[in-house]
């Protein structure tokens, strides 16, 4: 699955201006940083994608640690500031992309690429 994401997800994110490597990506803009993190299930067979954004200088955690824009990840933001792709609303789990149920890996990878339009809309809506 990782190899398939490297072949499909990374080029799609690069085309959108993102930098980084699996599992964390960021797009640093003048006013904000858009974030995307791929989180694999610790038991294997599936992953979820969380997106978020923060100010252009990065984020300061609740305990006062500053994480610069070049290092911040979606997981550095509070859960209520993140969105899971495929989620119908705040606080509702998103889509788990399964690859242990017989779904061909290229189809799983394509399904994620199809969800990037949702991410684009979420980032634009701010």
C-alpha positions in Angstrom: 0.0 0.0 0.0 2.8 2.4 0.8 4.4 1.8 -2.6 1.0 2.5 -4.3 0.6 5.8 -2.3 4.1 6.8 -3.3 3.1 6.3 -6.9 -0.3 8.1 -6.8 -0.7 10.2 -3.7 2.6 11.9 -3.7 2.5 13.1 -7.3 -1.1 14.4 -6.7 0.0 16.3 -3.7 3.1 17.7 -5.4 0.8 19.0 -8.2 -1.1 20.8 -5.5 2.0 22.4 -4.0 2.6 20.0 -1.1 6.0 19.0 0.3 6.9 16.3 2.7 6.9 12.5 2.7 4.7 9.7 4.0 2.9 10.1 6.3 3.1 13.9 6.7 2.6 16.6 4.0 2.3 20.4 4.2 1.6 23.2 1.8 3.0 26.5 3.2 1.2 29.6 1.9 1.4 33.2 2.8 -1.6 33.1 5.2 -1.8 29.4 6.3 -0.2 26.0 6.1 -2.4 23.2 4.8 -1.7 19.8 6.3 -2.4 16.2 5.3 -1.4 13.1 7.3 -1.9 9.4 6.4 -2.5 7.3 9.5 -2.2 3.5 9.1 -4.2 1.4 11.5 -1.7 -0.2 14.0 -3.3 -3.6 13.3 -2.8 -3.2 9.6 -5.1 -3.4 6.6 -6.4 0.1 6.5 -5.6 3.8 6.8 -7.3 7.1 7.3 -6.4 10.6 6.1 -6.5 13.6 8.4 -6.3 17.1 7.1 -5.9 20.4 9.0 -4.4 23.9 8.6 -2.7 26.4 10.8 -1.3 29.9 10.6 1.7 30.5 8.3 4.2 30.6 11.1 3.1 27.2 12.5 1.3 26.4 15.7 1.9 26.7 19.4 0.6 23.8 21.4 -1.5 24.1 24.5 1.6 23.5 26.6 3.5 26.3 24.9 5.8 24.5 22.5 6.1 26.2 19.1 6.1 24.0 16.0 7.3 25.9 13.0 5.5 25.7 9.6 8.2 23.5 8.2 7.7 20.9 10.9 4.0 21.0 11.8 1.7 18.0 11.1 -2.0 17.5 11.2 -1.5 15.6 14.4 0.0 18.6 16.1 -3.4 20.3 15.9 -6.2 19.6 18.4 -8.7 17.0 17.1 -11.5 19.6 16.7 -9.2 21.4 14.3 -8.8 18.4 12.0 -11.0 16.7 9.4 -10.9 13.1 8.4 -11.6 12.6 4.7 -14.9 11.0 4.1 -16.4 12.3 7.4 -19.9 13.7 7.2 -19.2 16.2 9.9 -17.1 17.3 13.0 -16.4 14.6 15.5 -17.6 11.8 13.1 -15.1 9.2 12.0 -14.0 9.5 8.4 -13.5 6.9 5.7 -11.1 4.1 6.4 -9.4 3.1 3.2 -9.2 -0.7 3.5 -6.7 -2.8 1.6 -7.1 -6.1 3.5 -10.6 -7.0 2.3 -9.7 -8.1 -1.3 -10.0 -4.6 -2.8 -7.2 -4.2 -5.3 -4.5 -1.8 -4.0 -4.7 0.4 -7.1 -8.4 0.9 -6.5 -7.8 1.9 -2.8 -5.2 4.4 -3.9 -7.5 5.8 -6.6 -10.3 6.1 -4.0 -8.0 8.3 -1.9 -7.1 10.5 -4.9 -10.8 10.9 -5.6 -11.2 12.3 -2.0 -8.6 15.0 -2.5 -11.3 17.3 -4.0 -13.0 17.1 -0.6 -9.7 18.1 1.0 -9.4 21.0 -1.4 -12.9 22.2 -0.5 -12.2 21.9 3.2 -9.0 23.9 3.1 -10.6 26.6 1.0 -13.5 26.9 3.4 -11.0 27.6 6.1 
